[in-house]
Amino acid sequence: MTSPTTGTAPGTGPTGTAPTGATPGTGPTGATVPRAARPAATAERVRADYAALKARGLALDLTRGKPSPAQLDLSTGLLDIGAADLGPAGAGADHRNYGGLTGLPELRAIFAEVLRVPVEQLLAVGNSSLALMHDTLVHAVLFGVPGSGRPWGAERTAVLCPVPGYDRHFALCEKFGLEMIPVPMRDDGPDMDEVERLAAADPGVRAIWCVPTYSNPTGAVYGEETARRLAALPAAAPDFRVLWDDAYAVHHLTDEHDAHEAHRTPEAHEEHEAHDQPARPDGATTPTPTPAPAPDILALCAEHGHPDRAFVYGSTSKITFAGAGVAFLGSSPANVEWLTGHLSRRTIGPDKLNQLRHARFLRDAAGLRAHMARHRALLRPRFDLVERVLRERLGGLDGATWSRPRGGYFVSLDVPDGCARRTVQLAAEAGIRLTPAGATFPYGRDPRDRNIRIAPTYPALDELETAMEGLAVCVLLAALERS
Ligand code: PLP
């Protein structure tokens, strides 16, 4: 896939070394991006713009990556699946009753393909993958993971955290007393030289967080080579784990067909194209893009002699209903046995009616892709807008770089060093809420105080434009104050 980032020098990554908004580059569709529309604004103009912004008394929010109401409406059909469809199904089990600890096989089959986990090794449990990550850590801290038996909580345990990264991963580590070691993020995953160095030297390093597809917040997509190196990693800790959070596995913003598609047989391709796609509320159908799957981390780990190394997570939170979806956890047979052993003490079984509704609604992996194309139609204009405003307003500002993601839910903005906190503060005073500066780093510590995560999915387009224009004014003023 093409690089998701922009920056100040061609060809590198989200840590601030990629092609700039002021330099012609390649957009999400591969189109050339024009030069910045205007030079950096004058000091008086910036101050006047900020005063005018404050005077508007805005109340806008760019904080959390939530689906918009229009996105949620795409899944209203889930609620139309009624009693007639939800009775005894499958092997005659009554889904209204207890049981079925590992989740509904029909639904697991759909996500087994997407998450690249053999269906018998994929659990469908609860409505939140974050909760499953939480549980994995709790079990590891209390009891240790298979192959070791040393509880992570009994001795110093450190987790490698690619930065910028997902604040809730960091919050979990902090809660359970797991030390966090930041590792720079590149366009194709973490700096693997650094990961290898740290993991080989320190037996306390027992895990790494990974968001392999459209990473939160940079949009980086892990390459095969990165995954291979993670799988092969000669870690000093025998119980080293890769926490593979594939939250955005099918959340593409482009309709690019990838190498995966190129390798399909013509017959498979025709069948795929002819798939009976679920109708939109207006009756139209949308062409189905083929997702670029994340590397098959479980197979790679097995191939490199570490079959129990990876835990894979995913959910339908940003596919159907964020509060009423289904979460998935896949791993090796030994890890799955370990997990279900703990899970069986925690619950007598998941909500199989919701799982059945999801299976009926999505139908299969192709139906899922068709559904995601409808999300894309709503999301793409928002990401294009963010890119346009950043390019027009900050394209001439030294030190301002941002990601141009090809999927996922976020844009990662780097402002000039030392300006992120002040920008967020200025924005708050002008009625624009932003994710706190530092949130994308462990312990809230962004060493250069420059990264801001932008979540463009929820606000209406006009509000998003106002918020982005306002944010740009705040960045310019913060930079001016520091100069
Ligand atoms: N993982 C990542 C990388 C996310 O960005 C998010 C939500 O923003 C989640 C997990 C939360 O997933 P869930 O709703 O399944 O708990």
Residues whose N, C-alpha, C, O or C-beta is under 5 A from the ligand:
A	BS01	PLP	G65 N127 S128 S129 L130 A131 Y166 V211 N216 D245 A247 S315 S317 A322
